[in-house]
């Protein structure tokens, strides 16, 4: 801003003369008013300069006020932008003070970079793993920094980097960092505890067990070590006996979660009850709430697929499932806001959220979720197959084409389903004969039986009725599902009497508690000839094959870390 000159420059002589005149005028009656009027009507050079000076000062003051306001707004924005970082730095003050206290009494050795590491650690605790990873790399891998990094501190850096990498889905890199930290510092209990995860990710449970036994001997009541032992046994196909746990830690959050994870990974159905108990003991734990919600959805799927519950119990099951669906949907939305979701989205959570919405009847919400995340669902083989089932159920051929064009194990089951729906009998037969091993685990109909029926469907018209009757009269025991399929195919060939006869045998069969067959017999599902090819097609029960237990790869990284 230009300097504002004070008024009076170059006016000294003229102003002196005018003042002398005004002094004389002021002695006259009314002279003061005359002087004022004169000044107003005919201002002197100095008056003009004063007026201009005042105007410039006012403008400058206003401009400075605007500049100050803009600076204040900018500062406020920066403060808001950095609020989270400031809070985290403030939160580390206690940690730093604690380190200083331990240093004073000789518990730990000092390191001038402890404070910086604490700030990085606070980002990890806040779930900002990529931010923490970038900061760790910038601050501790700079070869030009003046102060040297001690080996013990570098071990802590590598271990913290491992935690970040694990949370971002980079498991192999995480394992490498955990085990590198152990090589640098094999004495630190925290470094050794995190190395257990490294051994498990790298497929070495024996070394993990050996390390855990040492840690448990040193810290027998540390729930972290017992939780990791549960994961280690799970990786070897064992479910740890709760009775073998020290009573003091048997209900700790880490241990409860580990037991549920281990049972799910090993297909132990008692995880359902354990999930409910874990959530009751630890109601603030997001993972506990997720386990509880997924247990509720599993119960709802069984209620849909199997009969047996009285109406009151069934209603309670479905009400609990509705609450669970809301919980999973909220967790998915919260997950999308994290750094992890941008790099390693939790597909298991997405898949189970879709299952929850579909089973509880919120088909519109399920469709919206699929539409929003189609590309993401197509990136994984398991979720791709579920997406294909959804496409068939909703007759969304464009989506089904995208699914089948991807190519994946199990695609044959979806292809034969579409061919049957389109009454492309020859195409369906070719698929059944070519990929029987791929179709069998995904359907209720034996692909050999399906091929026999389709072979008759593609035979000359004058041979069809005899061929269908021969299949119907086979001596081996047939299932109601097979009879239903056969009945619909015979009906499609226009042999109504024979179709009714086959259908009657299915209706008189012992159905047990299979609610889906009961629905089909009642006519609810009989509008599609292909409905019994696959267990994944039809009603809410199509999702029964897709209630996902956390797979082993996803269980292992959920282990308890020493932070």
N, C-alpha and C positions, 0 to 999 in steps of 0.2 A: 504494500500500500504506500502511495506517495506521501512524502512528508507535508503536513499542513503548516504553512507559514503563519506566524502570528500577525495580526493586523497592525498597521502603523508604518509599515515600510514605505519610505518615500513621501510621507505626509507630514513630517514634523513641522516644516515652516508654515504650510497652509493651515494646519490645524491650530498652531499657536496664534496666528492672526485671527482666526475665527473665534477662538476662545476669548481673546481680548475684546472683540466686538460684542460677543454675547454677554460679557461681564458688564459692559456699559448699558446694553439693552435691559438687562435684568434689574437695573436700578430704577427703571421707569415703571409706572403702574401697569400691571399685567404683563410685565416683561418676561416672566417665567413661561407663561403660556405661549407668548410670541416665539420665544426661543424653541420651544418644543415643536410648534407648528413649522417653524423654519427648518428645523432638523428633519421633520417628516416630509415636507414638501420639497426641500432642496438639500438633500443630505450631502455632507462633505465627502471628500475622497476617503477619509478615515471611516466615516459612517458606512460607506459602501463596502469598504474592506471588511469591517466588522460583520456586516450582514452576510457577506459572502463567506467569511470565515465561520460564522455560526452555522450557515447552511452546510458547509463542507464537514464541519464537526458532527452535525446531526446525521448527515449521510454516512460518514465514517462509523459513527456510533451504531447506526442501524445495521450497516454492513457487518461490523464486528459482532453485533448481536446475532445476525443470521449465521455468520461463520461459527460462532460459539454454539448455536443451536444445532447446526449440522454436525459439528464435532461431537456434541453431546449425543446426538442420535447415533452417529457412527460408533461412538464409544459404547453406548448402550447395546448396540447390535453385537459388537465384539464381545461385550461382557456376556450376553446371552449365548453367543456361539461358544465361548470358552467356559461357560458355567460348569459344564460337566467335568471338564479337565480341572478347573479350579477346585471343585468339590472333591475330586479324587485326590488331588495333591494335598488338600486339607485333611482328607481321611488318612493319608499316610503319615501325618504328623505323629500320631500315636505310635505307629510302628517304628518310626525313626527314633522317637523318644525311648521306646522300649529297648531298641538296639543300643542306644546310648547308655541306658541304665545297665544293661547286661555287660556292656563294655567296661563300665566303671567298676563292676564287681568281678570282672575277669571271667565271665561266663563264655564270652565269645571274643574272637579277634576282630579288630577294627578293619574296615575297608572303606576308603573314601567314596566308593561308588555305591554303597548300600542304599543311599537315599534314592538314587536314580533307578535302581532295580526295584525298589518298593513302588515307585510310580508306575513302572511297567506292570508289576504284579497287580496293581489296583485295576488296570484295564482288563487284565485276565479275569479277575473276580467279577468285573462288570459285564463280561461276555463280549468285550471288544477285542476279539482275538487277533484280527488282522492288524488293527491299530497297534496292539501290543507287539506283534511280530515285527512290524515295520520299525517301531521305536527301538526295540531290542537290537535289530540289525544296524540301525543308524548309530546308536550310542555305544554299542559294545563290539562292533566289528570294523571300526574305523582305525586303520593302521597309522593314521597321522595324529591320533590323540596323544596328548602330552603325558597323561598319567597312565601307567601300565595297569593291566587288569590281572589280578591274582588268579592262580589256577582254581582256587575254591570258588571264587566269584564266577569265573567262566563256567564252572560246572553247574552252578545255579542258573546261569543264563541259558545254557543248553537244555536244562531240564524244563525251564519255563517256556522255551521255544517249542519243546516237544509237546507241552500241553496245548499250546496254540495250534500247532500243526495237526494234532489229533482232533481238536474241536473243528478244524476246517476240513476234515475228511482226508487229510494227507497222512495216512496211517504208517506207511513205510518210512517216510521221512521222520515222523514222530518217534518211531521206534529207534531209528538211528541216533536221534538227538538224546533220547533217554539213556541209551547204552553208552554213548560217547561221554555223557556226564558222569556215568558210573566209572568209566576208565580214568577220568580226571580226578574224581574224588570218591573213593570207595568206602569212606568212613561215615559220611553224612547219612543219617537215617532217612532223611527226606529224599535225598538223591537215590538211595537204594530202594526206597518204597516206589518211587516213580519208575525205576528200572524194571520193576516187576511187570509193569504195563508194557514196557519195551520188549521184554522176553515173550510175553503172551501174544502181542501183535505179530512178532516175528516167528511164532509157532514153536516156542521152546518152553513148554509148561514145566519141564523138569527143573530148569534153572530158576524159573520163577518160584517154584515150590521151595527149592533150597534156600533162596534168598529170604522168602517169607518166614520160614522156620527160624532163621537167625533173628529176624526182626521181631517175631512174636516172643522169642526168648528174652529179648532186650526190653520189649514193651508189651507185656502180656495182656494189658487191658486197653490197647489201642484198637478201636473199632475199625480204623482204616485198614490195618493189616489183616484182620479177620475177614473183612469184606473182600479184600483182594484174594484171600485164600479160597473163599467161596467161588469167585470167578475162575481161579486157577483150576479147582476141581471140576468146575463146569466145563472148562475147555477140554478136559479129559473124559467127559461123558458122565461125570458123577454129580449128584446133588448132595451138597453138604448137609449133614444132620444137625439141625438146630440144637439138639440136646448136647452136642459136643462143644457148644459155644460157652464162654464164661457168662454167667448170669448177668454180670454188670453191663455187658454190651449186647446182649441177645436181642434187645428191642431198640437199639440205636438205629438212626436213619440209614446210615451206610450199610449196616448188616441187613436190615429189612429189605432195602432195595436190591441188594445183591442176591438175596434168597429168591426174590420174585423173578429177577432177571435169569438166574440160573435155572429155575424150574421151567420158565417159558422156553429157554433155549433147549431144554432136554425133554420137552413135551410132557411135563408133569402137570396134570390138571389141577393139582392142589394149589397152583399159583393163583387161581381165581379167588380162593378164600384168603390167601396170604396178601393179595393186593388190597382187598377190602380192609383187612386188619392194619396193613402198613399205612393206608390213607387215614385211618382213624387215629393212629398213633402220631402221625406227622402230617397234619392237615395243611400246613403251609408249604410242603414240598411239592414242587411242580411235577417232578417225576412220579411221586407217589399218587398224585391226583390223576396223572395220565394212566398209570397202571390200573387204578380203580375204574376209570372210565372205560378202558379197553376190556376189563373184566365184565363190566355191565353190558357192553356190546356183544361180547361172546355169549353171555347168557341169553340175550335177546335173540341172537341168531338161532340158538338151540330151541328157544321157545317157538320160533317161526317154523323151523324145520321139523321138529318133533312135537307130537301131542303128549299130554301127560299132566300139564299144569291145570289146576282149576281156574275158572275165569278170574277170580280175585287175584290169585298169584300171578297170572299172565298179565293182568293190567298193571300190577306193581312192577313186574319185570320191564314192561315197555315204558312205564313212567320213569323208572331209573335209567333206562337206555336213552330217553329223550334228554335227560339232564347230562348224561355222559356225552351225547352228541354235541351238545352246546359247549361242554368243557373242551372237547377235542378241537372243535371249530375255533374257539378262542385261542387255544394254544397254537394252532396253525397260523392264525392271524398274527399273533405275537411273534412267532418264529420268523415270519416274513420280514419283520422289522429289524432283525438281527443281521450282523455282518456274516454270520455263518450261512444264513439262507442264500446269500448271494453267491457263495462259493461251493457249499456242500449242503443243499437243502435236504431236509429230513423227509425222504419219500415214504418211509414207514408211517410217519405221522399223517402225511397227506392221504395215504391209502386207507388207513384206519378211520380217518375223518370221513372219507367218502363212504366207507362201509357203514359207519354210524348213521350218516344222513339218509342213506338208502334204506337201511333196515328199519329206521324209525318213521319211514314214509315221507321224508322231506325230499322228494325226488327233484323238485325244482332247485333246491339248494345244491344238491349233488350235481345236477347238470351245469349249474353256474360255476361250480368249483372245477369241474372237468374242462369246461370251455376256457376258463382262465388259465389252466395249467396243462393243456393238452401236450405241448412240446415237452414239458418236464416229465409228464407221465410216460411219454414215448421214449424217454431216455433210459428207462430201466425195463428189463425183460419182464419182471414180475408185475409191475404196474401196467405194462403194455397189454398183457393178457387180460387183466381186469378191465382195461379200457375197451378191449375187443368185446368182452361179455356185455358191457354197457351198451356198446354200439349195436349189438345184435338185439338186445332187449328193446332198445328204443327205435330200432330200424333206421339207424343213422348210417347209411351206406357210405357216405363220404368219409366219416370217421373210421368206419371199418376198413375201408380201402387204405387209409393212412396206416392203420395198425398192421394190416397184412403186408403192406409194401415194406414195412420195416424188416421183416424176416426174423423169426425167433423160434426157439424150441417150444412147441405147444401150439404153433400157429395152425397146424393141420386140424386141430379140434374146431377152431373157429371157421376154417375154410369149409369143412364138411357141414357145419351148422348152417352156413350161408347157402351152400348148395342145396340142402334139404329145404330150406325156407323158400328158395326160388324154384323148387321142384326140378332141379337139374340132377336127375337121378344118376345118369352116367358119370357126371363129374364127381358126385358124392361117392359112388362106388370106387372110382379110381383112387380117390384120396384115402378111403378106408383100407383098400388093399395095399396101398403104398406106404402108409404111415400108421399101422395098427398100434405100434408101441407108443406112439406119440398121442394117440387119441384115447387109449384105454384109461390112463390115470386122470383124465379130465372129464370123463363121462360116466353116465349110469348104464349105458348100453355097451355090451361086449362088441368090439369092432368086428369080430368074426361073425357074430349073429347079425349085426347091421349089414355086413357085406352080403350075407345069404339073402336077406330080405331085399336089398337093392338089386341083387342079381335077378331076382324074380321080377322086380319092377321094370327092368330093362329087357326082359324076355318078350317074345311075341305074345300078343293079346290072348290067343287061344291056349296058351300054356300058363298064364298067370294064376288063374284060380287054383289049378292043381298044385302049382308050386307053393302058393301061400298055404294051402291046406296041409301040404307035406311038412312045412315048417311048424305049423300049429300042432300037428299030431306027433311030433317027436316024443320019444319016450322019456328023455331027460327032463328033470324038473326045470321049469322056466320061472322067471321072476315076474311080478306084476308090471315092472317097468318094461320088460321085453314084450309082454302081451299088449300093453298100451301102445307101444311103438308099432308093433305089428298090426294092431287094429286100425290105427290111423293110416298106415301105409295101404292096407287093404281097402279102406274107405276111399283113399285117393285114387285107387284103381277101379272104383265104382262097383265093388262087390259088397253091397251093404249087409246082406244076411250073414255072410262069413265074418265080416267086421264086427257085427253085433255079437256073434257067438264068442269070438275071441275076447271081446270087451267084457262079456258076462263072466268069463273065467277069471279075468283080472279083478272084477268087482267082488267075486266070491273068495278071493285069496285072503290069506292071513296078512294083513297090512301092518301089524304091530303098531308102532306109534308114528309111522311115516305120514306126516301131515300133508306133504306135497302130493303124494299119490292120492290121498283122500280128495284133495282139491281137484286133481285131474279127473278122477272118477265122477266128481260132482259137475263136471263140465266147465269149470272155471278156466282150465288151461287147454281145453281140447280144440281151440281154434287154430292152433299151429301144429302141423303134422310133425314138426321136428322137435317138439317141446321136450321129449324125453331122451334125446340123443345125449345131451350134456346136462350134468347136474348144475352147471353154471348159468343155465338159461331158464327164464320163466318169471318168477316172482321175486320177492325180497330174498328168498332162499338162494338165488343165484350168487349172492355174495358170500355164502357160507364157506366157499373155498378160499376166500380172500381176507378173512380176519387174520391178520398177520401177527404172529409172535415175533418179537425182536430177533432177527437172525444173529448168528454168532458174531459176525463181523461188526455188527452194531452194538452188541452187548459188551464186547471187550473194551471199547473206548469209553464206556460209561463208568469204568472203574474209579475208585476213590483215589484222588491224587493228594500227595503231600504238598501243600502250597506254602 
